[in-house]
Amino acid sequence: MKKKVALLTVVLSIAMIVFSGSMTAYAAHQCTKTVIIGDVNLDGSIDAIDLALLYNEVYYAVPFANPLQYIAADVNNDFSSTMYDYYLLRDYLLGEISSFPAGETYTVYYGDLDGDQSVTANDKSLLSNYLLGNINLTSRQYVAADVNGDGSVNAIDLAIITQYINGQIQHFPVCPQN
């Protein structure tokens, strides 16, 4: 029996070493952040202040302070904030529409750039390509990529995601442990 346990331990150890680069870590085990679509100022309600902030961002190019605001402002789910989002938000506040094409909420799964609710080598590849200037990230991907919570996406986030995929860390810095 001891030989079987020892053999199993060795086999599992080797498997962890061999497959560590392709391990999948499930983002559901990490913290998430849910954004109310239309709640541009992130105060928990949709009102005229949200409309004014969206107008200032679209018409006057006044950037939002928090990247989550871009997700909330994209009420038509086309991955950008435009006057069309403004008109939809206005119509919602006037009671002319009762919902947004983007739905009611969006949940950010930190580290999950491809939207499959798991953190894999594909997410790492997307972030690498962004950092190399080969691709742009949507606002949703940008927020998910900022795993250290410093408001920017850079090589530090890539290193943290790599550590998470390789099993070297169990949670992201943006996610306080309970």
C-alpha positions in Angstrom: 0.0 0.0 0.0 2.8 2.4 0.8 4.4 1.7 -2.6 1.1 2.6 -4.3 0.7 5.9 -2.4 4.4 6.8 -3.1 4.0 6.0 -6.8 0.8 8.0 -7.0 2.5 10.9 -5.3 5.4 10.8 -7.8 3.0 10.5 -10.8 0.9 13.4 -9.6 4.0 15.5 -8.9 5.3 14.9 -12.4 1.9 15.6 -14.0 1.8 18.9 -12.1 5.2 19.9 -13.4 4.5 18.8 -17.0 1.1 20.3 -17.3 1.6 23.4 -15.2 1.8 25.7 -18.2 -1.6 24.5 -19.5 -3.5 24.2 -16.3 -6.8 25.9 -16.1 -7.7 28.0 -13.1 -11.4 28.7 -12.7 -12.2 32.4 -12.3 -15.3 31.5 -10.4 -13.0 30.8 -7.4 -11.8 34.4 -7.6 -13.7 37.5 -6.8 -15.9 39.1 -9.4 -17.3 42.5 -9.8 -20.9 43.0 -11.1 -21.7 46.3 -12.8 -25.2 47.6 -13.3 -25.6 48.5 -17.0 -26.5 52.2 -17.2 -25.2 53.1 -13.7 -22.3 55.1 -15.1 -21.3 56.7 -11.7 -21.5 53.2 -10.1 -23.7 54.4 -7.2 -26.2 51.6 -7.5 -29.0 53.5 -9.4 -29.6 54.7 -12.9 -30.4 58.4 -13.0 -29.8 61.8 -14.7 -26.3 61.9 -13.3 -25.4 58.8 -15.2 -26.8 60.4 -18.4 -24.7 63.6 -17.8 -21.5 61.6 -17.2 -22.1 59.6 -20.4 -22.8 62.8 -22.4 -19.6 64.4 -21.1 -17.5 61.3 -22.0 -19.0 60.9 -25.5 -19.5 64.6 -26.6 -16.7 66.3 -24.7 -14.3 63.4 -24.4 -14.1 63.7 -20.6 -12.8 60.3 -19.6 -14.3 58.2 -16.8 -12.3 57.9 -13.6 -13.0 54.2 -13.2 -12.7 51.6 -16.0 -15.9 49.9 -14.7 -17.7 53.0 -15.8 -17.0 52.2 -19.5 -18.7 48.8 -19.0 -21.8 50.5 -17.4 -22.0 53.2 -20.1 -21.9 50.6 -23.0 -25.7 50.0 -22.8 -25.9 48.6 -26.3 -23.0 46.2 -25.8 -21.0 47.2 -28.8 -17.8 47.6 -26.7 -17.7 51.4 -27.0 -19.5 54.4 -25.5 -21.2 56.4 -28.2 -24.1 58.8 -28.6 -26.3 55.8 -29.3 -25.6 54.6 -25.8 -26.6 58.1 -24.6 -29.9 58.0 -26.5 -30.7 54.6 -25.1 -29.9 55.7 -21.6 -32.0 58.8 -22.1 -34.9 56.7 -23.5 -34.6 54.4 -20.5 -34.8 57.3 -18.0 -37.8 58.7 -19.9 -39.6 55.3 -19.7 -39.6 54.8 -23.5 -37.6 51.6 -23.1 -37.5 49.2 -20.2 -34.2 47.4 -20.8 -30.9 47.7 -22.5 -29.5 45.5 -25.3 -26.5 44.9 -22.9 -28.8 43.4 -20.3 -29.2 44.5 -16.7 -25.7 43.7 -15.3 -22.3 42.5 -16.4 -20.0 40.5 -14.1 -16.3 40.9 -14.5 -14.3 37.7 -13.8 -10.8 38.8 -13.0 -8.1 37.2 -15.2 -10.7 36.0 -17.7 -10.1 38.0 -20.9 -11.8 35.7 -23.3 -15.1 35.6 -21.4 -15.3 31.8 -20.7 -15.3 32.3 -17.0 -12.0 30.5 -16.5 -8.4 31.8 -16.5 -6.4 29.9 -19.1 -3.4 30.2 -21.3 -5.7 31.8 -23.9 -6.3 34.7 -21.5 -2.5 35.0 -20.9 -2.0 35.1 -24.7 -4.6 37.8 -25.2 -2.9 40.0 -22.6 0.5 39.3 -24.1 -0.8 40.4 -27.5 -2.3 43.5 -26.0 1.0 44.4 -24.3 2.9 43.9 -27.5 0.5 46.2 -29.3 -0.9 43.5 -31.6 -4.5 43.9 -30.4 -6.8 46.2 -28.4 -8.8 45.2 -25.4 -12.5 46.0 -24.9 -13.4 47.8 -21.7 -14.6 44.4 -20.3 -11.3 42.7 -21.1 -9.3 45.7 -19.8 -11.0 45.5 -16.4 -10.6 41.7 -16.2 -6.9 42.0 -17.1 -6.2 44.5 -14.2 -5.7 41.7 -11.7 -3.7 43.8 -9.3 -6.3 46.5 -9.2 -4.0 49.5 -9.9 -6.1 50.9 -12.7 -3.6 50.0 -15.4 -2.9 46.9 -17.4 0.8 46.0 -17.8 3.4 43.3 -17.5 2.8 43.0 -13.8 -0.8 41.8 -14.5 0.6 39.4 -17.0 3.1 38.0 -14.5 0.3 37.6 -11.9 -2.0 35.8 -14.3 0.9 33.5 -15.3 1.5 32.7 -11.6 -2.2 32.0 -11.1 -2.4 29.7 -14.1 0.7 27.9 -12.9 -0.8 27.4 -9.5 1.8 29.6 -7.7 -0.9 31.8 -6.3 -4.5 31.1 -5.4 -6.1 34.6 -5.8 -5.4 37.9 -7.5 -4.4 41.0 -5.5 -7.6 42.8 -6.7 -9.5 40.1 -4.8 -9.1 40.4 -1.0 -9.2 37.0 0.7 -11.9 36.4 3.2 
